[in-house]
Amino acid sequence: MSLCTTVLGQMSEIRELQAADRRMQTVILELLRIDHRRSTEISKLRTALQGQ
């Protein structure tokens, strides 16, 4: 296998890994948003319960 073929294959793999990384970052951001909403809701409920 020539060096050029090896480099082209590696570049293709790098692009695939970068795309997978972007997808994973999107998932992580969404999970962080969900966690923040849940945390905010818990804080509101705690405050409401303490006021009873």
N, C-alpha and C positions, 0 to 999 in steps of 0.2 A: 504494500500500500504506500502510495507516495505521500510525501509530507503535505502537499496541497490538499489531498483527499482527507488526510487526518485533520488538518486545520479546519477545513470546511465542515466536517462532521462535528468537531468540537464547537464551532460557532453555532451550528444548528442546535446542538444540545444546550448551549448557553442561552439561546433565545427561548427555548422551551422552558428552561428552569426559571428564567426571568418572568415569563408569562405565568407560570405556576406560582411564583412568589407574589406577583401582583394579585392573583386570585386569593391567595392566602391572606394577604394584607387586607383585602376587602372583607373577608370573613371575620378577621380579627377586629376590624373597626366596627362592624355590625354587632359583634358580641360585646364590645366595650360600650356601645350605645345602649344595648339592651340592659347591660349590667348597671349603667348609670341611671336609666329610667327606673329599674327595680329598686335601686338604692334610694332614689328620691321618693318613690312611693312608700317604702318602708319608713323613711324618716317622717313623712307626712302622717302615716298611720300611728307611729309612735307618739308624735306630738298630740294627735287627736285623742289617743288613749290616756295620755297624761292629763289632759284637760277635763276628763270625766270625773 
